[in-house]
Amino acid sequence: MEALKADPDILKKIGSRNPRGVVGSPSEAADVMVFLSSKESQLINGQVLVADGGWALVAGTVDTSQPGKIWFE
């Protein structure tokens, strides 16, 4: 939240690096939860599902070697 206050365009910057070109909305996140709590997901168990629009594929892991460096600038 602090990053959003400091830079109102931060979500656009992050979204531009996402394969979809945008950051997922709260509604899209809720849709995932609705699906997972529905009968249609009854065969899914013991899994970690990443619903990030492909972000993990392009971003990889967080680089902690440079404290204070902001990756999205």
Contacts in CASP RR format, 6 or more apart in sequence:
PFRMAT RR
TARGET T0000
AUTHOR 0000-0000-0000
METHOD contacts of the structure
MODEL  1
MEALKADPDILKKIGSRNPRGVVGSPSEAADVMVFLSSKESQLINGQVLV
ADGGWALVAGTVDTSQPGKIWFE
3 10 0 8 1.000
4 10 0 8 1.000
4 11 0 8 1.000
7 13 0 8 1.000
10 72 0 8 1.000
11 23 0 8 1.000
13 72 0 8 1.000
13 73 0 8 1.000
14 23 0 8 1.000
14 72 0 8 1.000
15 21 0 8 1.000
15 22 0 8 1.000
15 23 0 8 1.000
17 55 0 8 1.000
17 58 0 8 1.000
17 59 0 8 1.000
17 72 0 8 1.000
18 24 0 8 1.000
18 53 0 8 1.000
18 54 0 8 1.000
18 55 0 8 1.000
18 58 0 8 1.000
19 53 0 8 1.000
19 54 0 8 1.000
19 55 0 8 1.000
19 57 0 8 1.000
19 58 0 8 1.000
20 53 0 8 1.000
20 54 0 8 1.000
24 53 0 8 1.000
28 51 0 8 1.000
29 51 0 8 1.000
32 49 0 8 1.000
32 51 0 8 1.000
35 41 0 8 1.000
36 44 0 8 1.000
36 49 0 8 1.000
50 56 0 8 1.000
59 71 0 8 1.000
62 71 0 8 1.000
63 69 0 8 1.000
63 71 0 8 1.000
END
